Amino acid sequence: MSGEEIKKLSFDSNDFKFSVAYQAYEKAFDEAAPDNRETLNDVITKLFSEEITYPEFYDALSDEEGRRYRYHRTKISTSRKFAYRAAERKTDRIKRHK
């Protein structure tokens, strides 16, 4: 690696998703070691040119930061009001007669 300092890149974009990703890049760039800054620049450039997707960008960003976070959705179980009340009455009956 050469002795010159790696500078933070800047982009002109009105896209909200990209501006949020750029803020995450800025934070990671400021906290990164000098040898990791080049890979961060490469990742944000690929995102701007749409060579990679946003999840891939955040995966690469989390790799550079040393933490792995995967967003996952939890299943929300729902029921109708009548079914919910019937289930509550049943559990109350069971608790009452134990």
Contacts in CASP RR format, 6 or more apart in sequence:
PFRMAT RR
TARGET T0000
AUTHOR 0000-0000-0000
METHOD contacts of the structure
MODEL  1
MSGEEIKKLSFDSNDFKFSVAYQAYEKAFDEAAPDNRETLNDVITKLFSE
EITYPEFYDALSDEEGRRYRYHRTKISTSRKFAYRAAERKTDRIKRHK
1 35 0 8 1.000
1 38 0 8 1.000
5 34 0 8 1.000
6 34 0 8 1.000
6 37 0 8 1.000
6 38 0 8 1.000
6 41 0 8 1.000
8 26 0 8 1.000
8 29 0 8 1.000
8 37 0 8 1.000
8 41 0 8 1.000
9 41 0 8 1.000
9 44 0 8 1.000
9 45 0 8 1.000
11 18 0 8 1.000
11 22 0 8 1.000
11 44 0 8 1.000
11 48 0 8 1.000
13 19 0 8 1.000
13 22 0 8 1.000
13 48 0 8 1.000
17 54 0 8 1.000
18 47 0 8 1.000
18 48 0 8 1.000
21 44 0 8 1.000
21 47 0 8 1.000
21 54 0 8 1.000
21 57 0 8 1.000
21 58 0 8 1.000
22 44 0 8 1.000
24 58 0 8 1.000
24 61 0 8 1.000
25 40 0 8 1.000
25 43 0 8 1.000
25 44 0 8 1.000
25 61 0 8 1.000
28 40 0 8 1.000
28 61 0 8 1.000
28 64 0 8 1.000
28 65 0 8 1.000
29 37 0 8 1.000
29 40 0 8 1.000
29 41 0 8 1.000
31 65 0 8 1.000
32 40 0 8 1.000
32 64 0 8 1.000
32 65 0 8 1.000
36 64 0 8 1.000
39 60 0 8 1.000
39 64 0 8 1.000
40 61 0 8 1.000
40 64 0 8 1.000
43 52 0 8 1.000
43 57 0 8 1.000
43 60 0 8 1.000
43 61 0 8 1.000
43 64 0 8 1.000
44 57 0 8 1.000
46 52 0 8 1.000
46 57 0 8 1.000
47 54 0 8 1.000
47 57 0 8 1.000
52 60 0 8 1.000
62 68 0 8 1.000
62 69 0 8 1.000
79 87 0 8 1.000
END
